[in-house]
C-alpha cells in the first residue's frame, strides 16, 4: 500500500503493513521502502480510541534516523484538547550559522538528537464556526561534539491558529495565522534568529 503509518517519519512511503484491532485497541507494524540510504525502514504504533479519549504510542526507524512519540486527545462537549511529544535522532540536521566570524555558514548538517512537544485546542463556537490554536516547541543538539562550536544547538517555538466557517457541508472558509521563531546558538555573541509570520485564507470544497 502506498501510505505509511500515521506516525510521522520521513514522508509517505510504499510499505507492507500488518494491522490488528480488538475493540478500542489497534496495532500496526510495517516495513517501508525508501529511495535513499538503505532500502528498508520500519514503523509501528499502538492506539486506543474511546468515545471521548484517544491515545497513541508510535515510532519509526530508517538507517540511523529514528523517533518515538506519544500523544493523547480528549473531547469535552464543544472543546477538543490534544498533546503530544517525541524524542528522536536525525543523522543530518541543518544548523544555519551566520555571523561575522564565520562566512558562509560553517556547519550545515550535523547528526543530532531532538525532542519536541505540542498542544492543540479547538472549540466549536456554533454549529457552523470552529476556532483552533496550537503551540509547538522543539530542541536540537549535536549528538557528538562539533569542533569550534561547543554550544551548538537549536530551539524553535511556533504558534498557529485559525477560525473556520462552514455554512453548508460542501464548503468551509477560514483565515489562519502562524508565528515561528528559530534560534541557533553557537560560541559567538551574534547568534542566528529567524522569525516567520504567515497568514492565509482557506477554502475547502467537498463533493
HELIX and SHEET records of a PDB file:
SHEET    1   A11 UNK A  15  UNK A  22  0                                        
SHEET    2   A11 UNK A  25  UNK A  33 -1                                        
SHEET    3   A11 UNK A  40  UNK A  49 -1                                        
SHEET    4   A11 UNK A  53  UNK A  62 -1                                        
SHEET    5   A11 UNK A  65  UNK A  76 -1                                        
SHEET    6   A11 UNK A  79  UNK A  94 -1                                        
SHEET    7   A11 UNK A 109  UNK A 124 -1                                        
SHEET    8   A11 UNK A 129  UNK A 142 -1                                        
SHEET    9   A11 UNK A 153  UNK A 168 -1                                        
SHEET   10   A11 UNK A 171  UNK A 185 -1                                        
SHEET   11   A11 UNK A 192  UNK A 205 -1                                        
END                                                                             
